[in-house]
Amino acid sequence: MISMELLVASGVGWVTACGIYLLLRGRTFPVVLGLTLIGYAVNVFIFAMGRLWSNAAPILAGGPDVADPLPQALVLTAIVIGFATTGFVIELALRSRHESGSDHVDGRRDKDDAEGAER
């Protein structure tokens, strides 16, 4: 039987691998999606490192089962900052597309894009 730790670790690994694959693409939108996926993987990793407790008090109440609120606070803050950063990077990508006429990360056009622009 598969343990929950193996399932979460595999999920984080797959999401990280997909994010790295998208980061290595030549266009700006897949790069933004790759950064977002890596951010999600990091959030799940931090959240899983704080352990998931059921029926545990969130603050030290003297009982044996106590949930740690710090990873939850860190992940909540990271979600808000990640959302703002993603919006900013999308705006930068749109501005770069407008200024250079290409959505490639290095600013070059594909051969197909250049032929289509000449027509």
N, C-alpha and C positions, 0 to 999 in steps of 0.2 A: 504494500500500500504506500502511496506517495504521501510524504509529509507536507504540511503546510509551508515549512521553511524552504523546502526544495521547490515548491510551486512558486512562492514569492520570489525566490532568488532567480529562478528561470525566467519569470516574467520580467523582472528588472533587467536581466541580461539581454533578453530579446528586445525590449524597448530601447535599451542603450545601443545595441547593435544596429537597429533600424535607424536610430538617430545619427549614428556615426556614418552609416551608408548615405543618408540624406545630406549630411554635412559635406560629403565629398562630391556631390553633384555640382554641375557647372552653373546652374541657374539660381537666382536669389530666393525664389519661393521655397524650393526644397531645402535650402540652407536654413531658412527661418523655421520650417517645420522640424528639421533635425535638431535645432537648438531647443525648440519647445519640447520635443520628445525626451531629450536628455534632461531637461529641467523636470519633467514629470517623473522620470526614472529616479532622479536624485531625491525628489520629494517622497516617493514611495520607499526608497531605501532608508531615509532618515526616519520616516514614520514606523517602518518595520523594526528599526534598531531600538526604538523605545518600547517595544513589545505591545501587543494588543491584548488588553485585559478585558474580561467581561465581568460585570458586577463588582467592580473595584472602585473604591473612593478616589476621586481625582486629587484630593488633598490629604496629607498625612493625618489620618484619624485614629491611629493607634492599632489598626487592624493589620493582619498579615498581608493582605492583598491591597496594594496601593498603586494606582496608575501614575505614571510620570507625565506631568503636563508640559514639560519643556519641549519634547519633540513635536507635540501637537502645535504649540505656539510657533516653533520654528517653521514648520510646514505651512501654517496659515500665513505667516509673514512672507515666506518664499513664493507662495501662490500669488499674492498681491503684487510683489515686486516683479515676478516673472510675467504677469499679465501686462504691467506697465512697460517692461522692457520689450516684450514682443510687439506691442503697439508701436513703440519707438523704432524698432528695427524694420517693421513693415513700412513705416513712413520713410525711413532712409532708403529702403529698396525701391519704393515708388519714385522717390526723388532721383535716385541714380538712374532708373529706367527712363525718366523724363529727360534728364540731362545728357545721357550717353546714347540713347536710342536702342539700347540693348539691355536685356535682363541677365546677362552673364556676370558672374562674380568678377572676372578679370576685365570686363568691359569690351571684349572682342565679340564679333558676330560669328555665327556659324556660316558655313559656305552656303547653306540653303537660305539663311536669313539675308545674306548679302545679295544673292541672286534675286530673291523676292523683292528687295528694296529697289533694285535697279529697274525692275519692270514697271 
